[in-house]
Amino acid sequence: MTFRPPHEMHQKRFSRNLGLGLVLAAFVALVFALTVVKVTQGDVMHKDDGKPAVQLESGT
């Protein structure tokens, strides 16, 4: 059984898919690296980061 040579369209599509895959892999690596840096710095994350803490005064 012989296979036909790939069409020019398939070669172009493969190169586009490969480029997009590399860009996606680079983005995932960047997010992973930023996460590792954030965790190793020991910063504590809270649900309301960036907002000033409101302290209630005692009524007595």
C-alpha positions in Angstrom: 0.0 0.0 0.0 1.4 3.3 -1.0 0.6 6.7 0.5 0.2 9.8 -1.6 2.5 12.7 -0.9 1.0 15.4 1.4 -0.7 18.2 -0.4 0.7 21.7 -0.2 -2.3 22.8 1.9 -1.5 20.2 4.6 2.1 21.3 4.8 1.0 25.0 5.3 -1.6 24.0 7.9 1.0 21.9 9.8 3.4 24.8 10.0 0.7 27.1 11.2 -0.5 24.6 13.8 3.1 24.0 14.9 3.7 27.8 15.3 0.5 28.2 17.3 1.4 25.2 19.5 4.8 26.8 20.3 3.1 30.1 21.2 0.7 28.3 23.5 3.5 26.3 25.1 5.4 29.5 25.7 2.4 31.2 27.3 1.8 28.2 29.6 5.5 28.2 30.6 5.3 31.9 31.4 2.3 31.5 33.6 3.9 28.5 35.3 7.1 30.5 35.9 5.2 33.5 37.4 3.3 31.1 39.6 6.5 29.5 40.9 8.1 32.8 41.6 5.0 34.0 43.5 4.9 30.9 45.6 8.6 30.8 46.4 8.5 34.4 47.6 6.2 33.4 50.4 3.5 35.9 49.6 0.2 35.1 51.2 -2.7 35.5 48.9 -6.1 36.6 50.1 -9.4 36.8 48.4 -9.4 40.6 48.8 -5.8 41.4 47.9 -5.3 45.1 47.0 -8.1 46.3 49.1 -7.4 48.1 52.4 -8.4 46.0 55.4 -11.4 47.4 57.3 -11.1 47.1 61.1 -14.2 47.2 63.2 -14.0 49.4 66.3 -15.2 47.9 69.5 -18.4 49.4 70.8 -17.3 49.4 74.5 
